[in-house]
Amino acid sequence: MLYTTYFANIPTLALDITPVSICGKRPDGYKGLQYKKLAPKWEFFQQWKRSGDNHYYVRCFNEQVLEKLDANRVYEELVELAKNTDIALVCYEKPEDFCHRHLVANWFRENGYKIREW
């Protein structure tokens, strides 16, 4: 099973769920797995931080990240990385905040995968 969550919520994950950071830069205290292929690119991320333009961010994330990836291959790589456990894709923002993990979750759903927020 695939989940999404944020770093502060990792302690609540079930023991059979492996957290995998999908950020460009993980928090200092996080020593877990990372999968940077799903991270936003630095340039558009910085522009978004300055402008707050979510439409710009979504367009750039789709064009520069998701459209260059194959969902089936990404899923296979994540499963291998997590050693066949359930996976929680982790980022910083709370569930109600704008976050690229929600874009990743929608992308997985559009490609036939079940994924939900933990």
N, C-alpha and C positions, 0 to 999 in steps of 0.2 A: 504494500500500500504506500502511496505517496501522500505526504502532508506538507504544509507550509507552516512556519511559525517564526517567532522573533527570538533574539538571543536571550532576553530576560525570561523567556518561557521554557528554555531548555530543561531546567530542573523538573518540570512537570511532565516531561515526555515519559512514556512507558519504557521499560528497560529494553524492549525488543525494537525500539525505534532509534535509528542512528541519525544524529544531526549532521547535516552537510551545509556548510556556509556557501552561499552563492554570491558573496559580496566581493568587491574589488579589494577591500581591506577589512580583515576581521578584527574584532576587538582584541586588545592586548591579552586579556585573560582566557580567550578561547583557544584551545589547543587541538580542537577536533578536525575533522575532515573538511576539505575545501573542494569546490568544483567551480573554477573561475570562468569556464566557458559560458556560464549563465549570468555573469557579472556585467553590470553596465560599463561602458567604455568611459574612461576618465574625462575625455573632452566634453562629451555631451552631458555627463553628470555634473561637471563644474558649471557649464552654461545653464543647466536647469536650476542649480542652486542659486545662481545669480538672478535668474528671471522668474522662477517659479512656474514656468509654462509647462503644465503637465502634457498638453497635446504635443509639444515639441519632444518631450522626453519619450512618450509612447512611440511616436514616429521613429525617432532615432533608435530606440531599443529594438523595435521590430525590424528595422532595416539593417542595423549594424550587428545585432546579436541573433535574434530568433530566426530570421530568414536565412541565415548562414548555417543553421544547424538542422539536423534531422532528429526529430523527437524520438524515434525508435532507437537510434544510436545513443542519444543522450541518456535515455532510460537505461539501456544496457550498461553504459559506463557507470551510471550511478549505482545500479544494482551490484556491479562488480566492486566498486569502491567501498560500498557499505556491506560487502560480504553477504549478500542475499537477505539482509534484514529489511524491515520497513524503513522508510527514509523520510526525514523531515528536512525540507529545504529551508534554510535559515537566513534571515536578514535582520535589519535593525528595527524597522518600524512596527508599531502596534497594528493589529488587524484592521482597525478602522482608518488607518492612515494610508496615503498614497505610497505604494511600494512596488518595486519591480517584481517581487515574488508573486504578486497578484497577476501580473502580466504573464509570468512563467506558468502559473497555475492554469490560466485560461488557455495558453498555448498547448499545454499537455491535454486539457479537456478537449480542445478542438482536434487533437490527434488521437482521441479515443481512450485516454487514460483517466482513471478516477483519481482525484486529488482533492483534499479538503484542508481547511485551516485547523490546526490543533489548538 
